[in-house]
Amino acid sequence: MKRAVGCVAAISACLPAYAAGPVDEAYVRSLAAPGKSVLVMEYYDGQGKVSERKGFASASGFKAVSATDFQVDANLTVHLYGIEPCNGDMVNRKEGFAGSCNDYARQGLATLLQSPRVIYCRAFVSETGARAQDATCYGYYNYPGSVDSIDMFEEQLVSVGSHRITKKPDGTPLRADLKEAENIGRRGYGMWADPRVAGQ
């Protein structure tokens, strides 16, 4: 997390929850607005308190601009913290995909962005004002009678194998909280269907 290097070590130990507690699902559901996609950014200080909150609404939703980034408006891009695509090309015969890891991961993010009523993101206060902001994001999905869930974007993407956990320079995972999700993906989903990826 480039811009958060100056934050105290105690905060770093709490990543990626951004020193905050569990998501308040009732609160996230309350942000929904008829006919619009809503995005709320919350910025947390070193004590885990919300220091600032920004809201956005779009009639057309929010679009993936890379494998790990999506556009909020002309001045803000959100970068999903601690995950990445595999390197090079990959093949998943079951899904009929052959192409670049980047394209596959971007499709995965684009799919998640298609239908959430609310996108709720948490970031450090140090991200405030930056054009590209590292964050952890959740989507609220609601299809009456079938689905009513709030899912972490990074966890979903890693568990389906479109992304993997980024590693620190020492080889340890940047997001230890996503290890269980990655273990699911490694059972042969997404990128992990290609044996070449496991060797990276």
Summary of the structure (lengths in Angstrom):
residues: 200
radius of gyration: 16.7
end to end distance: 22.3
largest distance: 47.2
contacts: 599
relative contact order: 0.18
helix: 28%
strand: 35%
